[in-house]
Amino acid sequence: LDEATPMAGRTDCCTVDGCVAAATAAAALGADCCGELGNELAAAAAVLERTRNEWSRQVMELGKDAISELQWADLSQAQRMLKANIGDVQKAVDMFMKALELRARERDLFASLRCVARCDARIIGEDLQEHPVVYLCTRSFTEPLRLQRDQLICTFEAACRSASDSPKGEGRVVFVVDMHGMVPKNFMDSAALKDLANMFGTVYAERIFKVVIVDFSRAAQAAWWMMKQFMTPVTRNKFHFVGEAKALEICRRDFDGPTFERVQSAFQINRDPTSSPSDRALHARRTTINNVPLGPPLC
């Protein structure tokens, strides 16, 4: 509904006062399930209020603009931060503040979602629960990871925005990471791995539904060891390491038909010894479903 649309008893939960009012109303319903929901909303509202106040003070002291970050900092984000910290309000506030700092640092990137496309990282479809599916082909990472960073962030941000439009998907995203043909040296960048892990662990806390890692090699273990140090146990447990056959079985079971077919064809061209980088790039453009980050899908 538009903000100007009259609605009796409507509470705007995007504001701190609205969050508190909504939480109080829910808690006052009396039933056990509603009481639990009310408590969760009240805790999330407290996280949001404390974070917004602390962030406003911080940017005021630094003389910086904070409007875009405050627009992002709403009740749904507070709920994710609280869930990621198992109900610990102070830890949730600390994580929320870190996320705001990272978003402020990359404000132009988040606003434009424009980057140089250097690899095959794209939104390829959705699963049966309407989670967007992001496909990554590590064979296409022909440069150091730090040069792919902006594209990875733009892809995940676009997927999260898409996920937020679907109540059924709960705002979360599925990843399929094809490790076939990976060049390990391009991933042995501890600074880039830490940077991405921090971004995904704060800005995108509780956004990952599942990560399917396909054909994980021994050569990739060092990169995984470095990255998992910066992940919570909950996030680490969302990673599933499987071979191609098992991955296809999972995708056939969990994805809609067109998405499964696109993933299957991506696996095939990535393993085709006769395919060229330009062949694979063209295939990526033809099987993406979102303008970000590769540009409009090609027919």
C-alpha positions in Angstrom: 0.0 0.0 0.0 1.1 3.6 -0.7 2.0 5.6 2.4 -0.9 7.9 1.6 -3.5 5.1 1.5 -5.8 5.3 4.5 -6.1 2.1 6.5 -7.8 1.8 9.8 -5.5 0.6 12.6 -2.5 0.4 10.2 0.9 0.3 11.9 4.0 1.2 9.9 6.6 -1.4 11.0 9.4 0.3 9.0 9.7 2.9 11.8 11.0 2.3 15.3 7.7 3.5 16.9 5.8 1.3 14.5 7.9 -1.7 15.4 7.3 -1.1 19.1 3.6 -0.7 18.6 3.4 -3.8 16.5 5.3 -5.8 19.0 3.2 -4.5 21.9 0.0 -5.3 20.1 1.2 -8.8 19.2 2.3 -9.5 22.7 -1.0 -8.3 24.1 -2.9 -11.0 22.2 -2.5 -13.4 25.0 -2.2 -16.8 23.3 1.1 -18.6 23.7 2.1 -18.5 20.0 1.1 -14.9 19.8 3.0 -14.1 23.0 6.1 -15.8 21.6 5.7 -13.8 18.4 5.2 -10.6 20.4 8.4 -11.3 22.4 10.4 -11.8 19.2 9.0 -8.7 17.6 9.7 -6.7 20.8 13.3 -8.0 20.9 13.8 -7.1 17.2 12.3 -3.7 17.7 14.7 -3.1 20.6 17.6 -4.1 18.3 16.4 -1.8 15.6 15.8 1.2 17.9 19.3 0.8 19.5 21.0 0.3 16.2 19.3 3.3 14.5 20.1 5.6 17.5 23.7 4.5 17.7 24.2 4.8 13.9 22.6 8.2 13.8 24.9 9.4 16.6 28.0 7.9 14.8 27.3 9.5 11.4 26.4 12.8 13.1 29.8 12.9 14.8 31.5 12.1 11.5 29.4 14.6 9.6 28.2 11.9 7.1 24.9 11.3 5.4 23.1 8.2 6.7 19.7 8.3 4.9 20.3 5.3 2.6 21.6 3.1 5.4 18.7 4.0 7.7 16.2 3.2 4.9 17.8 -0.3 4.7 17.7 -0.7 8.5 14.2 -1.9 9.1 12.4 -4.5 11.2 13.1 -7.4 8.9 16.8 -6.7 9.0 16.7 -6.5 12.8 14.9 -9.9 12.9 17.7 -11.4 10.8 20.4 -10.0 13.0 18.6 -11.3 16.1 18.1 -14.7 14.7 21.8 -14.9 13.6 22.8 -14.2 17.2 20.3 -16.6 18.8 18.4 -13.9 20.5 21.3 -12.0 22.0 20.2 -8.3 21.6 23.7 -6.8 22.1 25.4 -9.1 19.7 22.6 -8.4 17.2 23.1 -4.6 17.6 26.9 -5.1 17.1 26.3 -7.1 13.9 23.8 -4.6 12.6 26.2 -1.7 13.1 28.9 -3.6 11.3 26.5 -4.3 8.4 25.6 -0.6 8.2 29.3 0.3 8.2 29.9 -2.1 5.3 26.9 -0.8 3.3 28.0 2.8 3.9 31.5 1.9 2.6 30.0 0.4 -0.5 27.1 2.8 -0.9 27.6 3.5 -4.6 27.8 -0.2 -5.4 24.6 -1.0 -3.5 22.8 1.9 -5.1 23.8 1.2 -8.7 24.4 -2.6 -8.7 26.8 -1.9 -11.6 30.1 -3.7 -11.9 32.4 -5.1 -14.5 31.3 -8.7 -15.2 34.5 -10.8 -14.9 33.1 -14.2 -14.1 30.1 -16.5 -14.4 28.1 -15.5 -11.3 24.4 -15.0 -12.0 20.8 -15.6 -10.9 19.8 -18.7 -12.8 16.3 -19.3 -11.5 14.5 -20.4 -8.3 13.7 -23.4 -6.3 10.2 -24.8 -5.5 10.1 -22.7 -2.4 10.7 -19.6 -4.5 14.2 -19.0 -3.2 16.3 -17.4 -6.0 19.1 -19.6 -7.1 22.6 -18.1 -7.7 24.9 -20.1 -9.9 28.7 -19.7 -9.7 31.2 -21.3 -12.0 34.7 -21.2 -10.5 36.3 -22.2 -13.8 35.4 -18.7 -15.0 37.4 -17.1 -12.2 40.5 -16.5 -14.3 41.7 -13.5 -12.1 42.3 -13.1 -8.4 39.2 -13.3 -6.2 39.5 -9.6 -5.2 38.7 -8.6 -8.8 35.5 -10.7 -8.7 34.3 -9.2 -5.4 32.0 -6.5 -6.7 30.3 -8.9 -9.1 29.7 -11.4 -6.3 28.2 -8.7 -4.0 26.0 -7.3 -6.8 24.7 -10.8 -7.7 23.9 -11.6 -4.1 22.3 -8.2 -3.4 20.1 -8.6 -6.5 19.1 -12.1 -5.4 18.2 -10.9 -1.9 16.0 -8.1 -3.3 14.3 -10.7 -5.4 13.9 -13.0 -2.4 12.4 -10.2 -0.4 9.6 -9.9 -2.9 8.5 -13.5 -2.2 7.0 -14.2 1.2 7.2 -17.9 0.5 11.0 -17.8 0.1 11.5 -16.0 3.5 14.1 -13.7 1.9 16.7 -16.4 1.5 18.9 -17.5 -1.4 20.2 -20.9 -2.7 23.7 -21.1 -4.1 25.0 -23.7 -6.6 28.8 -23.4 -6.8 30.4 -25.5 -9.6 34.0 -26.1 -8.6 35.0 -28.0 -11.8 38.0 -26.4 -13.5 38.8 -24.2 -10.5 42.2 -22.6 -10.5 43.1 -22.6 -6.7 45.7 -19.8 -6.8 42.9 -17.3 -7.8 41.2 -18.1 -4.5 44.2 -18.0 -2.2 43.6 -14.4 -1.1 42.9 -14.3 2.6 42.0 -10.6 2.6 39.4 -11.0 -0.1 38.0 -14.2 1.5 37.7 -12.4 4.9 36.1 -9.3 3.3 33.5 -11.5 1.5 32.9 -13.6 4.6 32.4 -10.4 6.7 29.9 -9.1 4.1 27.9 -12.3 3.9 28.0 -12.7 7.7 26.7 -9.3 8.5 24.9 -7.5 5.6 23.6 -10.9 4.5 23.2 -12.6 7.9 20.5 -15.3 7.7 20.1 -14.8 3.9 21.6 -18.1 2.9 19.2 -21.0 2.6 21.5 -23.6 1.2 24.9 -23.8 -0.6 25.5 -26.8 -2.9 29.2 -27.2 -3.7 29.8 -29.4 -6.7 33.0 -31.4 -7.4 35.0 -29.9 -4.5 38.6 -30.7 -5.0 41.4 -31.2 -2.6 43.1 -28.2 -4.1 40.2 -26.0 -2.9 40.4 -27.2 0.7 42.8 -24.4 1.7 40.5 -21.7 0.4 37.6 -23.3 2.3 39.6 -23.6 5.5 40.4 -19.9 5.3 36.9 -18.8 4.6 35.0 -21.0 7.1 37.0 -19.4 10.0 34.9 -16.3 9.4 31.5 -18.1 9.3 29.2 -19.0 12.2 28.6 -22.7 12.8 25.0 -22.2 11.5 26.2 -20.8 8.2 28.9 -23.5 7.8 26.2 -26.2 8.3 24.3 -24.9 5.2 27.2 -26.0 2.9 26.7 -29.4 1.2 29.6 -30.9 -0.7 28.5 -33.3 -3.5 29.6 -34.7 -6.9 27.9 -33.7 -10.1 25.5 -36.6 -10.2 24.3 -35.9 -6.6 24.0 -32.2 -7.4 21.8 -32.9 -10.4 19.6 -35.1 -8.2 19.3 -32.3 -5.6 18.5 -29.7 -8.3 16.0 -32.0 -10.1 14.2 -32.5 -6.7 14.3 -29.0 -5.4 14.2 -26.6 -8.4 11.5 -25.8 -10.9 11.8 -27.4 -14.3 13.4 -24.4 -16.3 15.9 -23.8 -13.5 17.0 -27.4 -13.3 17.5 -27.4 -17.1 19.6 -24.3 -17.0 21.8 -25.7 -14.2 22.2 -29.0 -16.0 23.2 -27.2 -19.2 25.7 -25.1 -17.3 27.3 -28.2 -15.8 27.5 -29.7 -19.3 29.2 -26.7 -21.0 31.5 -26.2 -18.1 32.8 -29.8 -18.5 32.9 -29.8 -22.3 36.6 -29.7 -23.3 35.7 -28.2 -26.6 33.9 -25.2 -25.2 35.7 -21.8 -25.3 35.5 -19.0 -22.7 33.3 -17.1 -25.2 31.0 -20.1 -25.6 30.6 -20.3 -21.8 30.1 -16.5 -21.5 27.4 -16.6 -24.2 25.7 -19.5 -22.4 25.7 -17.6 -19.2 24.0 -14.6 -20.8 21.4 -16.9 -22.3 20.6 -18.7 -19.0 20.5 -15.8 -16.6 17.1 -14.5 -15.5 18.2 -11.1 -14.1 19.9 -8.1 -15.6 22.4 -8.0 -12.7 25.3 -8.6 -13.1 25.7 -9.8 -16.7 23.2 -7.5 -18.4 19.8 -8.4 -20.0 19.3 -12.1 -20.8 19.9 -13.0 -24.4 17.5 -15.2 -26.4 
